[in-house]
Amino acid sequence: MEGTPGLNGQRRNAALLSGRLFYGWIIVAAVFFTTATAAGTIYAFPAFFDSFSRDFAADRFEISLVFAICECIWFSTGFVAGFLADRFGPRPVVVIGSAFMTGGLVLAASATSIDMLYVAYGAGVGIGGGMMYVPSVSVVQRWFNRHRGLASGLAICGTGVGTLVVPFLATLMIDNAGWRTTHHLFAFGVLAICGMAGMLLIASPREICLAPDGDPHGPEAASQPPSGLALGQALSTRAFWLLYVASLVSSASVFITYVHLVPYALDGGISAQNGITLVGALGIAGTVGRFLLGGMADRLGRRHALALMFVSLTAAMIWWLLAPPTFVSLMIYAVAFGAFYGGYITVLPVLTMDFFGGRRISSIIGFLYTSWAVGALGGPPLAGFLYEATGSYFYAILTGSLFMGMAAAACFAIREPQHKY
């Protein structure tokens, strides 16, 4: 638990380190490597698209459903993981999550049917990702106040770097060793990197007698719980449900892009290698967006920044809908979408902390991210269904554009909180 005597030695070591370097930045680094590895593993999924289709004789709807189930369970598990992290601290939850994801990847490597992939990616990769992601993202919010957007952006940059690096690694590994061996290697990487990074996590600065941002604090800080709302109080607010709606419809649109951009490019005559390059561009732009837009939101106002990001994402999807399907036009889309999506996923948990405080931040963020579970389960299969029904991605992309516009409208309707935490 957060206050048990068994952690005293670790707290003393952290307190000594904080005299030279605020331990919050160690937390940021640990979350960076955790999110890079976990998110990179799942967003490498497009690299396996053709292999799965060929080996299991599956169509795009069936393969999209593997990803959709994984992401749905990922974000559904996030709520339970958030509750457990608030109760026991993020460290054990993240370490156990790394074991789940490792097991799922090992099971996927031995799959003999598309149904086995549903189980491996759902019960293994999905549960593991949810147990790692929500506690990791949430813990950063407690360690910072003035620099919360910047710290969150740097930590969540891991997802952008992972999206950039891991799909390229997956492509090279598949070409040289096959997709099954690639899954085994990914399993080893997840267990080693996420397991070790998870051991560095401490629930809040009060455990080492510090305040957020490294400000000095007396010993009494350890006995004072973080301020903020309980989960039930947060759920009774209009702001939470507007954020929930914005998150739900925007996530459906986001997952349409991440699952179907490469198949769309291949349909337009673009090579498989250039298709993966587009995924890499999403990762590069997302990394830049997380860093620049997260810090910018600290200065410009986080609620307005989030709304403007949704507007920009809507415009980007309209570009994808109307522009010719060339590599250059898709690269422009990938860069624009990646940058504003990177800012969006950075600012969302920061804004949640602003509105509801750190008392139950992991549980609140976990509940908010159940909206992503619905979006993940609905978005990619819907796009796959519309493609199979019409032979074109036009209506799928149009639907994604409308979803993102709805997110912007919901965000503009949110009122500023009377008290920011």
C-alpha positions as CSV (number, residue, x, y, z in Angstrom):
1,M,0.0,0.0,0.0
2,E,1.0,3.6,-0.4
3,G,1.9,4.1,3.3
4,T,3.2,0.8,4.4
5,P,6.5,0.6,6.4
6,G,8.0,-1.9,3.9
7,L,8.5,1.0,1.5
8,N,10.5,3.2,4.0
9,G,13.9,2.2,2.6
10,Q,12.8,2.9,-0.9
11,R,11.4,6.3,0.1
12,R,14.6,7.2,1.9
13,N,16.6,6.4,-1.2
14,A,14.2,8.4,-3.3
15,A,14.4,11.3,-0.9
16,L,18.2,11.3,-1.1
17,L,18.0,11.3,-4.9
18,S,15.5,14.1,-4.9
19,G,18.1,16.3,-3.3
20,R,20.0,16.2,-6.6
21,L,17.2,15.6,-9.0
22,F,13.5,15.9,-8.4
23,Y,12.3,12.3,-8.4
24,G,9.3,13.3,-10.5
25,W,11.5,13.4,-13.5
26,I,12.5,9.8,-12.8
27,I,8.8,9.0,-12.8
28,V,8.5,10.7,-16.1
29,A,11.4,8.6,-17.6
30,A,9.9,5.4,-16.2
31,V,6.5,6.2,-17.7
32,F,8.2,7.2,-21.0
33,F,9.8,3.7,-21.4
34,T,6.6,1.9,-20.2
35,T,4.3,3.7,-22.7
36,A,6.8,3.5,-25.5
37,T,7.1,-0.3,-25.2
38,A,3.4,-1.1,-24.4
39,A,1.9,1.3,-27.0
40,G,4.5,0.6,-29.6
41,T,3.7,-3.1,-29.3
42,I,0.0,-2.6,-30.1
43,Y,0.5,0.1,-32.7
44,A,2.8,-2.2,-34.6
45,F,-0.3,-4.1,-35.4
46,P,-0.6,-2.8,-39.0
47,A,2.8,-4.5,-39.7
48,F,1.2,-7.9,-39.0
49,F,-1.9,-7.1,-41.1
50,D,-0.9,-9.0,-44.3
51,S,0.7,-11.9,-42.3
52,F,-2.5,-12.5,-40.4
53,S,-4.6,-12.2,-43.5
54,R,-2.5,-14.7,-45.4
55,D,-2.0,-17.2,-42.6
56,F,-5.5,-17.2,-41.3
57,A,-7.4,-16.4,-44.5
58,A,-9.1,-13.5,-42.7
59,D,-10.7,-10.4,-44.2
60,R,-10.1,-6.8,-43.1
61,F,-13.1,-6.8,-40.8
62,E,-11.9,-9.9,-38.9
63,I,-8.3,-8.6,-38.6
64,S,-9.5,-5.2,-37.5
65,L,-11.6,-6.9,-34.8
66,V,-8.4,-8.4,-33.3
67,F,-7.1,-4.8,-32.7
68,A,-10.5,-3.6,-31.7
69,I,-10.9,-6.3,-29.0
70,C,-7.4,-5.6,-27.7
71,E,-8.0,-1.9,-27.4
72,C,-11.5,-2.3,-25.9
73,I,-10.1,-4.6,-23.2
74,W,-7.1,-2.3,-22.8
75,F,-9.2,0.7,-21.9
76,S,-11.8,-1.3,-20.0
77,T,-9.1,-2.8,-17.8
78,G,-7.8,0.7,-17.2
79,F,-10.7,1.5,-14.8
80,V,-9.9,-1.5,-12.6
81,A,-6.2,-0.8,-12.9
82,G,-6.8,2.8,-11.8
83,F,-8.8,1.7,-8.8
84,L,-6.0,-0.8,-7.8
85,A,-3.3,1.9,-8.3
86,D,-5.2,4.3,-6.0
87,R,-5.4,1.5,-3.5
88,F,-2.0,-0.2,-3.7
89,G,0.1,2.2,-5.6
90,P,1.1,2.0,-9.3
91,R,4.2,-0.2,-8.9
92,P,2.6,-3.7,-8.4
93,V,-0.1,-3.0,-11.0
94,V,2.3,-2.0,-13.7
95,V,4.6,-5.0,-13.0
96,I,1.7,-7.4,-13.1
97,G,0.5,-5.8,-16.3
98,S,3.8,-6.4,-18.0
99,A,3.5,-10.1,-17.2
100,F,0.0,-10.2,-18.7
101,M,1.1,-8.5,-22.0
102,T,4.1,-10.8,-22.2
103,G,1.9,-13.9,-21.8
104,G,-0.5,-12.6,-24.5
105,L,2.4,-12.1,-27.0
106,V,3.7,-15.6,-26.4
107,L,0.2,-17.0,-26.9
108,A,-0.2,-15.0,-30.1
109,A,3.1,-16.4,-31.4
110,S,1.6,-19.9,-31.3
111,A,-1.9,-19.0,-32.6
112,T,-3.3,-21.4,-35.2
113,S,-6.6,-19.5,-35.9
114,I,-7.9,-15.9,-35.8
115,D,-9.9,-16.9,-32.8
116,M,-6.7,-17.6,-30.8
117,L,-5.5,-14.1,-31.8
118,Y,-8.7,-12.7,-30.3
119,V,-7.9,-14.3,-27.0
120,A,-4.2,-13.6,-27.1
121,Y,-4.5,-9.9,-27.9
122,G,-7.6,-9.5,-25.8
123,A,-6.9,-11.4,-22.5
124,G,-3.2,-10.9,-22.7
125,V,-2.0,-7.8,-24.5
126,G,-5.2,-5.9,-23.8
127,I,-5.4,-6.6,-20.0
128,G,-1.6,-6.0,-19.7
129,G,-1.8,-2.7,-21.6
130,G,-4.6,-1.4,-19.5
131,M,-2.9,-2.3,-16.2
132,M,0.3,-0.5,-17.3
133,Y,-1.1,2.6,-19.2
134,V,-3.6,4.2,-16.8
135,P,-1.6,3.9,-13.6
136,S,1.5,5.2,-15.4
137,V,-0.2,8.2,-17.0
138,S,-2.0,9.0,-13.8
139,V,0.9,8.9,-11.4
140,V,2.7,11.7,-13.4
141,Q,-0.2,14.1,-12.7
142,R,0.4,13.9,-8.9
143,W,4.1,14.7,-9.2
144,F,3.6,18.1,-10.9
145,N,1.5,21.2,-10.8
146,R,3.1,24.2,-12.6
147,H,4.8,21.9,-15.1
148,R,2.1,19.3,-15.3
149,G,1.4,19.7,-19.0
150,L,5.1,19.6,-19.9
151,A,5.8,16.5,-17.7
152,S,2.8,14.7,-19.0
153,G,3.8,15.5,-22.5
154,L,7.4,14.2,-22.0
155,A,6.1,11.0,-20.3
156,I,3.5,10.3,-23.0
157,C,6.1,11.0,-25.7
158,G,6.8,7.4,-25.1
159,T,3.7,6.4,-27.1
160,G,4.9,8.5,-30.0
161,V,8.4,7.1,-29.9
162,G,7.0,3.6,-29.6
163,T,4.7,4.2,-32.6
164,L,7.6,5.4,-34.6
165,V,10.2,2.8,-33.7
166,V,8.4,-0.5,-33.0
167,P,6.4,-0.8,-36.3
168,F,9.7,-0.4,-38.2
169,L,11.3,-3.0,-36.0
170,A,8.3,-5.3,-36.5
171,T,8.6,-5.0,-40.3
172,L,12.3,-5.8,-40.3
173,M,11.8,-8.7,-37.9
174,I,8.9,-10.1,-39.9
175,D,10.9,-10.0,-43.1
176,N,13.9,-11.7,-41.5
177,A,12.4,-14.0,-38.9
178,G,8.7,-14.2,-39.4
179,W,5.8,-12.8,-37.4
180,R,5.8,-15.6,-34.8
181,T,9.4,-15.0,-33.8
182,T,8.7,-11.3,-33.8
183,H,6.0,-11.8,-31.2
184,H,8.4,-13.8,-29.0
185,L,11.0,-11.0,-29.2
186,F,8.4,-8.4,-28.3
187,A,7.3,-10.5,-25.3
188,F,10.9,-10.4,-24.0
189,G,11.1,-6.7,-24.5
190,V,7.9,-6.0,-22.7
191,L,8.8,-8.0,-19.7
192,A,12.3,-6.5,-19.4
193,I,11.5,-2.9,-20.1
194,C,8.1,-2.4,-18.6
195,G,8.9,-4.7,-15.6
196,M,12.0,-2.7,-14.7
197,A,10.4,0.7,-15.3
198,G,7.4,-0.2,-13.2
199,M,9.6,-0.8,-10.2
200,L,10.6,2.8,-10.2
201,L,7.1,4.2,-9.7
202,I,6.1,5.9,-6.4
203,A,2.5,6.9,-6.0
204,S,3.0,10.6,-5.0
205,P,5.7,13.1,-3.9
206,R,4.2,13.2,-0.4
207,E,5.6,9.7,0.2
208,I,9.1,11.2,0.2
209,C,8.0,14.4,1.9
210,L,8.0,16.6,-1.2
211,A,5.4,18.7,-2.9
212,P,4.6,18.7,-6.6
213,D,7.3,20.1,-8.9
214,G,10.0,19.4,-6.2
215,D,9.0,22.2,-3.8
216,P,10.2,21.6,-0.3
217,H,7.7,20.2,2.1
218,G,7.7,19.2,5.8
219,P,7.4,15.7,7.2
220,E,3.7,16.3,7.8
221,A,3.1,16.1,4.0
222,A,3.2,12.3,4.2
223,S,0.1,12.2,6.4
224,Q,-2.0,14.6,4.2
225,P,-4.0,12.9,1.4
226,P,-4.1,14.5,-2.0
227,S,-6.9,17.0,-2.5
228,G,-9.7,16.4,-5.0
229,L,-13.0,14.6,-5.7
230,A,-13.9,11.0,-5.2
231,L,-14.9,9.0,-8.2
232,G,-18.6,9.3,-7.5
233,Q,-18.3,13.1,-7.1
234,A,-16.5,13.4,-10.4
235,L,-19.2,11.3,-12.1
236,S,-21.9,13.7,-10.9
237,T,-20.4,16.6,-12.8
238,R,-21.4,17.8,-16.3
239,A,-17.7,18.4,-17.2
240,F,-16.8,14.7,-16.7
241,W,-19.6,13.5,-19.1
242,L,-18.7,16.1,-21.7
243,L,-15.1,14.9,-21.5
244,Y,-16.4,11.3,-21.7
245,V,-18.4,12.0,-24.9
246,A,-15.5,13.9,-26.5
247,S,-13.1,11.0,-25.6
248,L,-15.5,8.3,-26.9
249,V,-16.2,9.7,-30.4
250,S,-12.7,11.0,-30.9
251,S,-11.2,7.6,-30.0
252,A,-13.3,5.9,-32.6
253,S,-11.9,8.2,-35.2
254,V,-8.3,7.8,-33.9
255,F,-8.5,4.0,-34.2
256,I,-9.9,4.2,-37.7
257,T,-6.7,6.0,-38.7
258,Y,-4.3,3.7,-36.9
259,V,-5.9,0.5,-38.2
260,H,-6.9,1.5,-41.7
261,L,-4.4,4.1,-42.9
262,V,-1.9,1.5,-44.2
263,P,-4.5,-0.7,-46.0
264,Y,-5.9,2.5,-47.5
265,A,-2.4,3.4,-48.8
266,L,-1.9,-0.1,-50.2
267,D,-5.2,0.2,-52.1
268,G,-3.9,3.4,-53.7
269,G,-0.8,1.6,-55.0
270,I,1.6,2.7,-52.3
271,S,4.2,0.2,-51.3
272,A,4.1,-1.7,-48.0
273,Q,7.3,-0.1,-46.9
274,N,5.9,3.4,-47.6
275,G,2.7,2.4,-45.8
276,I,4.7,1.7,-42.6
277,T,6.6,5.0,-43.2
278,L,3.2,6.7,-42.8
279,V,2.8,5.0,-39.4
280,G,6.3,6.2,-38.5
281,A,5.3,9.7,-39.5
282,L,2.3,9.5,-37.1
283,G,4.8,8.5,-34.4
284,I,7.3,11.3,-35.1
285,A,4.6,14.0,-35.4
286,G,2.9,12.6,-32.3
287,T,6.1,12.8,-30.3
288,V,6.6,16.4,-31.3
289,G,2.9,17.2,-30.5
290,R,3.1,15.6,-27.1
291,F,6.1,17.7,-26.2
292,L,5.3,21.1,-27.8
293,L,1.5,21.1,-27.4
294,G,1.6,19.8,-23.8
295,G,3.8,22.6,-22.7
296,M,1.9,25.1,-24.8
297,A,-1.4,24.1,-23.1
298,D,0.2,25.0,-19.7
299,R,0.4,28.6,-21.0
300,L,-2.6,29.0,-23.2
301,G,-5.2,27.2,-21.1
302,R,-5.7,23.4,-21.2
303,R,-9.5,23.3,-21.9
304,H,-9.3,25.7,-24.9
305,A,-6.1,23.9,-26.1
306,L,-8.0,20.5,-26.1
307,A,-10.9,22.0,-28.1
308,L,-8.6,23.5,-30.7
309,M,-6.8,20.1,-31.1
310,F,-10.2,18.4,-31.8
311,V,-10.9,21.1,-34.4
312,S,-7.5,20.6,-36.0
313,L,-8.0,16.8,-36.1
314,T,-11.4,17.3,-37.8
315,A,-9.7,19.4,-40.5
316,A,-7.0,16.8,-40.9
317,M,-9.6,14.0,-41.5
318,I,-11.4,16.2,-44.0
319,W,-8.1,16.5,-45.8
320,W,-7.8,12.7,-45.9
321,L,-11.3,12.4,-47.2
322,L,-10.9,14.9,-50.1
323,A,-7.2,14.8,-51.0
324,P,-5.9,12.4,-53.7
325,P,-4.6,9.1,-52.3
326,T,-0.9,9.9,-53.0
327,F,2.0,9.2,-50.7
328,V,2.6,13.0,-50.3
329,S,-1.0,13.8,-49.4
330,L,-1.2,10.9,-46.9
331,M,2.1,12.0,-45.4
332,I,0.7,15.5,-44.9
333,Y,-2.3,13.9,-43.2
334,A,-0.2,11.6,-41.0
335,V,2.0,14.5,-39.8
336,A,-1.0,16.8,-39.0
337,F,-3.1,14.1,-37.4
338,G,-0.2,12.7,-35.4
339,A,0.8,16.1,-34.0
340,F,-2.6,17.1,-32.8
341,Y,-3.4,13.6,-31.6
342,G,-0.2,13.7,-29.6
343,G,-1.2,17.0,-28.0
344,Y,-4.7,15.6,-27.3
345,I,-3.7,12.5,-25.4
346,T,-1.2,14.6,-23.4
347,V,-3.7,17.3,-22.4
348,L,-6.7,15.0,-21.6
349,P,-5.3,13.5,-18.4
350,V,-3.8,16.9,-17.4
351,L,-7.2,18.5,-17.8
352,T,-8.8,15.7,-15.8
353,M,-6.4,16.5,-13.0
354,D,-7.3,20.2,-13.2
355,F,-11.0,19.5,-12.8
356,F,-11.0,16.6,-10.3
357,G,-7.7,16.7,-8.4
358,G,-5.4,13.9,-7.3
359,R,-7.4,12.1,-4.6
360,R,-8.7,9.4,-7.0
361,I,-7.0,10.5,-10.2
362,S,-6.2,7.0,-11.4
363,S,-9.7,5.8,-10.9
364,I,-11.2,8.8,-12.6
365,I,-8.8,8.6,-15.6
366,G,-9.4,4.9,-15.8
367,F,-13.2,5.4,-15.9
368,L,-12.8,8.2,-18.5
369,Y,-10.7,5.8,-20.7
370,T,-13.5,3.3,-20.8
371,S,-14.8,5.6,-23.5
372,W,-11.8,4.6,-25.5
373,A,-12.8,0.9,-25.0
374,V,-16.1,1.7,-26.7
375,G,-14.4,3.8,-29.5
376,A,-11.8,1.0,-30.1
377,L,-14.5,-1.7,-30.3
378,G,-16.7,0.4,-32.6
379,G,-14.4,2.5,-34.8
380,P,-12.1,0.0,-36.7
381,P,-14.7,-2.7,-37.3
382,L,-17.2,-0.1,-38.4
383,A,-14.6,1.2,-40.9
384,G,-13.9,-2.4,-42.0
385,F,-17.6,-3.1,-42.5
386,L,-18.2,0.1,-44.5
387,Y,-15.2,-0.8,-46.7
388,E,-16.5,-4.3,-47.3
389,A,-20.0,-3.0,-48.0
390,T,-19.0,-0.2,-50.4
391,G,-15.5,-1.2,-51.7
392,S,-14.2,2.2,-50.6
393,Y,-13.0,3.9,-47.5
394,F,-14.9,7.1,-48.3
395,Y,-17.8,6.6,-45.8
396,A,-15.5,5.3,-43.1
397,I,-13.3,8.4,-43.3
398,L,-16.4,10.7,-43.5
399,T,-17.7,9.0,-40.3
400,G,-14.4,9.6,-38.5
401,S,-14.5,13.2,-39.5
402,L,-18.0,13.6,-38.1
403,F,-17.0,11.9,-34.9
404,M,-14.0,14.3,-34.4
405,G,-16.3,17.3,-35.0
406,M,-18.6,16.1,-32.3
407,A,-15.7,15.8,-29.9
408,A,-14.8,19.5,-30.6
409,A,-18.3,20.6,-29.9
410,A,-18.5,18.7,-26.6
411,C,-15.2,20.2,-25.5
412,F,-16.3,23.7,-26.3
413,A,-19.4,23.2,-24.1
414,I,-17.3,22.4,-21.0
415,R,-17.1,25.3,-18.5
416,E,-14.0,26.2,-16.6
417,P,-13.9,24.6,-13.1
418,Q,-14.5,26.9,-10.1
419,H,-11.4,25.4,-8.5
420,K,-8.4,24.0,-10.3
421,Y,-6.3,21.4,-8.5
